[in-house]
Amino acid sequence: MKKMMLLAAPLMLLALPGCVRTVASVVTAPVRAGAQVVDWSTTSQEEADRNYGRKMREQEARDGKAAKKAEKERRKQCREAGNDNCG
């Protein structure tokens, strides 16, 4: 019986680190999951800057199209009024 215990003790010590790692993973899993939820629910400064830049480029494109349309309409009205120099 003592011989069995003496032989089993080193084998159990070899298996122990794996058990400790597994227990540590199980214990830290809820913390990691909570951190991931917080990361998903918040916007980083980089994301905010990227979104703002995209929004501004889209606004500039809309403004450019509107200005181009207004200029075209102004020239059309100028020609319809009989002016030759509507440049």
C-alpha positions in Angstrom: 0.0 0.0 0.0 2.8 2.4 0.9 4.6 1.5 -2.3 1.5 2.4 -4.3 1.3 5.7 -2.6 4.9 6.4 -3.2 4.5 5.6 -6.9 1.2 7.5 -7.3 2.5 10.7 -5.6 4.9 11.8 -8.4 2.2 11.0 -11.1 -0.3 13.1 -9.2 2.2 16.0 -9.0 2.7 15.8 -12.8 -1.1 16.1 -13.3 -1.5 18.9 -10.8 -0.3 21.8 -13.0 -2.9 20.9 -15.7 -5.6 21.0 -13.0 -4.4 24.3 -11.7 -4.4 25.8 -15.3 -7.9 24.5 -15.9 -9.2 25.9 -12.6 -7.6 29.2 -13.3 -9.3 29.3 -16.8 -12.7 28.5 -15.3 -12.3 31.2 -12.6 -11.1 33.9 -15.0 -13.7 33.1 -17.8 -16.5 35.4 -16.4 -14.0 38.3 -16.0 -12.9 37.9 -19.6 -16.4 37.6 -20.8 -17.4 40.8 -19.0 -14.4 42.7 -20.4 -15.4 41.6 -23.9 -19.0 42.8 -23.4 -17.6 46.2 -22.2 -15.3 46.3 -25.2 -18.2 45.6 -27.6 -20.5 48.2 -26.0 -18.1 51.1 -25.9 -16.5 53.0 -28.8 -12.8 53.6 -28.7 -11.3 57.0 -29.6 -9.9 55.5 -32.8 -13.4 54.2 -33.8 -14.9 57.6 -33.0 -12.4 59.4 -35.1 -12.8 57.0 -38.0 -16.6 57.4 -37.9 -16.4 61.2 -37.6 -14.0 61.3 -40.6 -16.4 59.1 -42.7 -19.4 61.3 -41.7 -17.5 64.5 -42.7 -16.4 63.1 -46.1 -20.0 62.1 -46.8 -21.2 65.5 -45.8 -18.6 67.2 -48.0 -19.7 65.0 -50.9 -23.4 66.0 -50.4 -22.4 69.7 -50.2 -20.3 69.4 -53.4 -23.2 67.8 -55.3 -25.6 70.5 -54.0 -23.2 73.3 -55.0 -22.7 71.8 -58.4 -26.5 71.5 -58.9 -27.1 75.1 -57.7 -24.4 76.4 -60.1 -25.9 74.5 -63.0 -29.4 75.9 -62.2 -27.9 79.4 -61.9 -26.4 79.2 -65.4 -29.6 77.8 -66.8 -31.6 80.7 -65.4 -29.0 83.1 -66.6 -29.2 81.7 -70.2 -33.0 81.8 -70.0 -32.9 85.4 -69.0 -31.1 86.2 -72.2 -27.6 86.8 -70.9 -24.8 85.7 -73.2 -22.0 85.7 -70.5 -23.3 83.2 -67.9 -19.8 81.7 -67.3 
